[in-house]
């Protein structure tokens, strides 16, 4: 009897003890997100600008884009001006049932819109938007798509519905045609790989950290300066036998005491100031 009591007491104690929880698995660190091809391309373009000192005129490309979008609107919707027999105005040609000039005007407007969007995307993939606002980023990156929608569908739809000279059947056909054109031009104009300046800056910083030699420098047999980066523009034509990789102290002793201006600018622009331009007389 006593043994049975002891067994029952032991079981009761087991029930009271809380169940031991299995040790939680440690979350594995997430892999770093690889930069997009567009970000890499933009970073390379900006680094090239820094090294050569020549900036690509993306502002001019953007102005040309707006000019081309404005001309597309003219090709589509130019009204009658006095007694002038102007060939532009696809909507006016539709009302006049002059279909050949109408088709030509639509083709011209499509070409202008697509050209404007390609120029806009090209500019964005070199100098992307700097804003952190998601809405602003979307509008800026997808402006080609937005303009295609406005030019070919919104304006056209309003003018067709307001026009009393077109019958119901013609209006339906015209609206369907505008929708198809909008899908075509919008599909080409959309930016499927948008990029922001933050992404480009991250790529540039990682690249500069990887290529900078913290323990040494580069100099050439016939040059008088030292370099922080082995891919510096000033070293592009240097043969392997004339390129030396040494410590800074050895470079100073070899009378290479001035830092290359390209390397200095690149280091400063990217916050890499651990290796200042030090002369041999002031190490």
Protein Blocks (a to p, Z undefined) as FASTA:
>chain_A
ZZmmmmmmmmmmmmmpccdddddddddddddddddfklmmmmmmmmmmmmnopacdfklm
mmmmmmmmmmmmmmmmoccehjbccfbhjklmmmnopaklmmmmmmmmmmmmmmmmmmmm
mmmmmmccfbfbfklmmmmmmmmmmmmmmmmmmmmmmmmmmpmkbcfklmmmmmmmmmmm
mmmmmmmmpcfbbcdfklmmmmmmmmmmmmpcfkbccddfkbcbdcfbfkbfklmmpcfk
lpccddfklmmmnopabccfklmmmmmmnopakbccddfklZZ
